[in-house]
Amino acid sequence: MRIRKKAAAVALSLAALSTLSGCTSLFGGLFGARNPHECMTRVMYFESNRSSPDGMLAVGTVVMNRVGSHHFPSDVCSVVGQKNQFASGVLTRKMTEPRSLQLASQMAQRVLRGERHPGVQDAMYFHTAGLSFPYRNMHYVLVAGGNAFYARR
């Protein structure tokens, strides 16, 4: 009986703490649970030119295009966490630039509320701008935030 009460108290305490501002990242790091806003913020922070709202919006649009596709996982964190799809450590590395983090957080909120970059269209891929590949099935639609966005045809 004592063990159950203690376990219930610990669970209640953790639930209460996780609602405090700023604790999502702490608990995400400890327990692996993340929310869509944090995952979207992280992918925008690490994948775009950290000062480009346009680039962040484009990256977020690609993530949401993937969420809506049957070829990818159906939630933001699973898409962002897919192996070899985004920057290494995107869900675990420290975000150290406060201004860029604030901008990424704001842009993540906008994307999660439904805003999309019109230039991205149905693209689900991007790579660093300036790189070139010999593939003929890459239809480029936009360059933003240091990335070239494309759809496979």
C-alpha positions as MATLAB code, in Angstrom:
seq = 'MRIRKKAAAVALSLAALSTLSGCTSLFGGLFGARNPHECMTRVMYFESNRSSPDGMLAVGTVVMNRVGSHHFPSDVCSVVGQKNQFASGVLTRKMTEPRSLQLASQMAQRVLRGERHPGVQDAMYFHTAGLSFPYRNMHYVLVAGGNAFYARR';
ca = [
       0.000    0.000    0.000;
       2.807    2.417    0.883;
       4.551    1.731   -2.402;
       1.388    2.522   -4.361;
       0.898    5.790   -2.486;
       4.515    6.794   -3.061;
       4.306    5.879   -6.738;
       1.104    7.882   -7.086;
       2.700   10.856   -5.333;
       5.760   10.704   -7.584;
       3.571   10.461  -10.698;
       1.484   13.422   -9.546;
       4.617   15.455   -8.807;
       6.086   14.691  -12.223;
       2.828   15.610  -13.931;
       2.708   18.909  -12.044;
       6.329   19.713  -12.781;
       5.951   18.925  -16.461;
       3.303   21.636  -16.777;
       5.706   24.312  -15.592;
       7.112   26.520  -18.310;
      10.417   25.267  -19.649;
      10.187   21.758  -18.218;
       9.154   20.030  -21.426;
      12.757   19.995  -22.608;
      13.982   18.706  -19.264;
      11.516   15.836  -19.196;
      11.919   15.204  -22.913;
      15.627   14.743  -22.324;
      15.123   12.489  -19.321;
      12.191   10.366  -20.410;
      12.166   10.607  -24.209;
       8.695   12.167  -24.293;
       8.523   15.278  -26.441;
       5.734   17.443  -27.684;
       5.180   18.605  -31.284;
       6.162   22.196  -30.493;
       9.536   21.183  -29.087;
      10.255   18.810  -31.985;
       9.267   21.427  -34.568;
      11.338   24.090  -32.808;
      14.354   21.795  -32.797;
      14.153   20.882  -36.481;
      13.770   24.540  -37.450;
      16.651   25.568  -35.203;
      19.070   22.974  -36.530;
      17.973   22.743  -40.173;
      17.534   26.341  -41.256;
      19.774   29.338  -41.272;
      19.046   30.187  -37.650;
      18.127   33.778  -38.454;
      15.780   33.120  -41.363;
      12.041   33.037  -40.616;
      11.463   32.174  -44.282;
      13.792   29.172  -44.062;
      12.275   28.017  -40.780;
       8.779   28.220  -42.242;
       9.937   26.193  -45.250;
      11.496   23.488  -43.033;
       8.330   23.336  -40.932;
       6.223   23.007  -44.064;
       8.299   20.019  -45.202;
       7.812   18.377  -41.805;
       4.049   18.900  -42.008;
       3.979   17.644  -45.619;
       5.618   14.469  -44.356;
       3.181   14.154  -41.444;
       0.358   14.255  -43.996;
       1.933   11.605  -46.240;
       1.423    7.875  -45.870;
       5.153    7.423  -46.674;
       6.240    8.930  -43.343;
       5.189    8.727  -39.683;
       1.974   10.543  -38.808;
       3.221   12.838  -36.043;
       5.758   15.661  -35.869;
       8.181   14.109  -33.384;
       8.306   10.783  -35.225;
       9.007   12.567  -38.519;
      11.723   14.757  -36.967;
      13.243   11.775  -35.166;
      13.495    9.534  -38.236;
      17.005    8.206  -38.654;
      19.152    9.865  -41.338;
      16.474   12.367  -42.321;
      17.454   15.499  -40.414;
      20.539   16.901  -38.685;
      22.312   14.441  -36.446;
      21.158   14.858  -32.864;
      18.269   17.145  -33.797;
      16.242   15.893  -30.823;
      19.092   15.788  -28.312;
      21.662   18.522  -28.996;
      21.628   21.697  -26.940;
      20.193   24.816  -28.517;
      22.595   27.521  -27.372;
      21.601   30.647  -29.304;
      18.752   32.333  -27.379;
      17.623   34.614  -30.229;
      17.539   31.774  -32.731;
      15.744   29.542  -30.247;
      13.104   32.210  -29.639;
      12.575   32.693  -33.388;
      12.403   28.935  -34.012;
       9.856   28.579  -31.198;
       7.687   31.355  -32.648;
       7.886   29.895  -36.158;
       7.095   26.396  -34.839;
       3.966   27.752  -33.215;
       2.880   29.357  -36.492;
       3.401   26.134  -38.458;
       1.584   24.035  -35.868;
      -1.331   26.471  -36.122;
      -1.533   25.836  -39.866;
       0.742   28.366  -41.568;
       2.713   26.985  -44.517;
       5.347   28.363  -46.867;
       3.572   28.690  -50.231;
       6.806   28.164  -52.168;
       7.371   24.718  -50.689;
       4.167   23.362  -52.234;
       4.165   19.554  -51.839;
       7.939   19.180  -51.378;
       9.002   16.693  -48.723;
      12.765   17.000  -49.056;
      15.546   19.551  -48.842;
      19.300   19.713  -48.710;
      21.906   22.405  -48.229;
      21.664   24.975  -50.999;
      24.650   24.916  -53.315;
      24.963   21.148  -53.381;
      24.013   19.423  -56.594;
      23.003   15.868  -57.343;
      22.776   14.054  -60.676;
      19.277   12.701  -60.061;
      16.650   13.623  -62.619;
      13.715   12.989  -60.299;
      14.379   16.066  -58.128;
      12.009   18.936  -58.899;
      13.281   22.034  -57.077;
      10.667   24.485  -55.856;
      12.439   26.909  -53.496;
      15.690   28.031  -51.919;
      15.269   29.505  -48.431;
      17.240   29.628  -45.197;
      20.282   28.022  -46.772;
      18.360   25.017  -48.106;
      17.047   23.912  -51.481;
      13.591   22.328  -51.269;
      12.412   19.727  -53.733;
       9.788   17.153  -54.532;
      10.546   13.785  -56.091;
       8.852   13.226  -59.425;
];
